[in-house]
Amino acid sequence: MANVTFHTDLCKGCGLCVNACPKGILAIAADKINKKGYSPAVMTDQEKCIGCAFCATMCPDCIITVEK
Amino acid sequence: MAVVFEKPKALTDAVFHYCPGCPHGIIHRLVAEVIDELGIEGKAIGVAPVGCAVMAYDYFACDMIEAAHGRAPAVATGIKRCRPENVVFTYQGDGDLASIGMAETVHSAARNENITVIFVNNAIYGMTGGQMAPTSLPGQVTQTSPYGRDVNHCGWPIKVCEMLSTLEGPEYITRVAVNNVKNVKNAKKAIKKAFQNQIEGKGFSLVEVVSACPTNWGMTPQQALEWVESDMLPYYPIGVYKDRTAAKEGTV
């Protein structure tokens, strides 16, 4: 079981983490807007996360922390 | 649970001003991770360029200096010669390093100055709004080449690594990319080696990072990374172009 935390207020919604995730469990939340005015990336199924940190590796804004 | 990934300590809390999906953020982080791993935050001195990364001094927690456009290698030369105990690096884009700063780049490489140069190549002038750069690909549409870059009129894109590797001077010249996880991890290894070379006194190390500019290329961040793979990497192949130590030891 791994835990991925997003610093959602700093997310720019670029979606690079969504494309990098091998489990396909990240998504851009089209119904949410953060303080910067972007739709942020969110985790849809924490249980399936394997803690590979591919999302954090591709995140250009260093907003993802991964624990395993 | 143990933390397996977090923001490196060598980055400040300042929020990057870069556009969504801009790989500058990834490359900043790689440099900061290397600074953390080598434990050199206290003695690292960075030189920021003019271009999109002009405010890099806000983001790196080590000492930073802003150089005049293109002159980062010259400024770094001065710092390193006055303070050889410090670790001096420059962070430059293609408009800075390969255009106005070409002379400083070539001569600091020829002199084998003991500095580390991080060269971010995104084939366009990002900060000023997407004009053609010396590294723009043949046929690439930019603000100043709306019908695509015509090589008969504008010349051919400059391959910085290939050119510098013909010099006797430099120690380490390599090209990496940040378009996928594997390439990002390899890019970090190259950046770490470039810093280690300086610490070991080996001389001039340049890491060209093939990057993207989703905003000025008119693409989504993901499309831009795919374009890096399909169009940029065939023209700018990844690889080690010069590694004098490895060549001497016969490992290349």
Interface residues (C-beta under 8 A of the other chain):
Chain A: M1 A2 N3 L10 K12 G13 C14 G15 L16 N19 A20 Y38 G51 A53 F54 A56 T57 M58 C59 P60 D61 C62 I64 T65 V66 E67 K68
Chain B: M1 A2 V3 V4 F5 E6 K7 P8 L11 V15 F16 Y18 C19 P20 G21 C22 P23 H24 G25 I26 R29 N180 V181 V184 K185 P214 T220 P221 Q222 L225
